[in-house]
């Protein structure tokens, strides 16, 4: 069933695009382990982690810019 999801959603293409953005071998390794999720709580937790990481990155960029000004 997993192969069907990959084909229909073209996840292989998405994963390849994400791999091209990897900045380290650790990141690349994590990308290669990505799998579709179907459990609601698992998806919800992953989205919350993504939101938190995005917030940290945005705030750190603002901090660096202020430090350089």
Secondary structure as UniProt FT lines:
FT   HELIX           2..9
FT   HELIX           11..21
FT   HELIX           25..32
FT   HELIX           40..68
//
